[in-house]
Amino acid sequence: MKTGMNLLLWTTHVTQEHFPLFGKLKKAGFDGAELPLFGGDAAHYKTIRKQLDDNGLACTTVTTMTPDHNPITPD
């Protein structure tokens, strides 16, 4: 089994200031990080991906939908 840490614990938008967390997560025994996807562009996430790779961490993502965009109806 692999384990990952959801970075929403620290932020809703991962930036360079959060990069030191990656090494700490790996050292703590985590296999990956779950990134919140609420903003940013492809270049931003490529930079983050490189940092994750450099620290030996896999990547998954998380996001949310507002009620206005939710495809599920009460029916």
C-alpha positions in Angstrom: 0.0 0.0 0.0 1.2 3.5 -0.8 0.3 6.6 1.2 0.1 10.2 0.2 -0.4 13.5 2.1 -3.1 16.0 1.1 -1.4 19.4 0.8 -4.7 21.1 1.8 -3.4 20.7 5.3 -1.1 23.6 4.5 -2.5 25.5 1.5 -5.1 25.7 -1.3 -2.4 26.7 -3.8 1.0 25.1 -3.6 3.9 27.5 -4.4 7.7 27.5 -4.0 7.4 28.3 -0.4 5.9 24.8 0.1 8.6 22.9 -1.7 10.6 22.2 1.5 7.5 20.1 2.7 8.2 17.6 -0.1 11.5 16.4 1.4 9.9 16.3 4.9 7.0 14.2 3.6 9.3 11.7 1.9 11.5 11.5 5.1 8.3 10.9 7.1 7.6 7.9 4.9 4.9 9.2 2.5 5.0 7.9 -1.1 3.2 10.9 -2.7 1.4 14.2 -2.3 -2.1 15.2 -3.2 -2.2 18.7 -4.8 -5.2 21.0 -4.6 -6.1 22.2 -8.1 -7.9 25.5 -7.6 -5.7 27.8 -9.8 -2.5 28.0 -11.7 -1.4 27.1 -15.2 0.4 24.2 -16.9 3.8 25.9 -16.3 3.1 26.3 -12.6 2.2 22.6 -12.2 5.2 21.4 -14.2 7.5 23.2 -11.8 5.7 21.5 -8.9 5.9 18.1 -10.6 9.6 18.5 -11.1 10.0 19.2 -7.3 7.9 16.2 -6.5 10.0 14.0 -8.9 13.2 15.3 -7.4 12.0 14.2 -3.9 10.8 10.8 -5.1 7.1 11.6 -4.5 4.2 10.5 -6.7 1.3 12.9 -7.3 -2.4 12.9 -7.2 -4.9 15.8 -7.2 -8.0 17.1 -5.5 -10.5 19.8 -6.4 -14.1 20.7 -5.6 -17.2 21.8 -7.5 -19.5 24.6 -6.4 -23.2 23.8 -6.2 -23.7 25.7 -9.5 -21.4 23.4 -11.4 -22.3 20.1 -9.6 -23.5 17.6 -12.2 -25.4 15.6 -9.6 -29.0 16.6 -9.0 -31.2 15.7 -5.9 -33.4 13.8 -8.4 
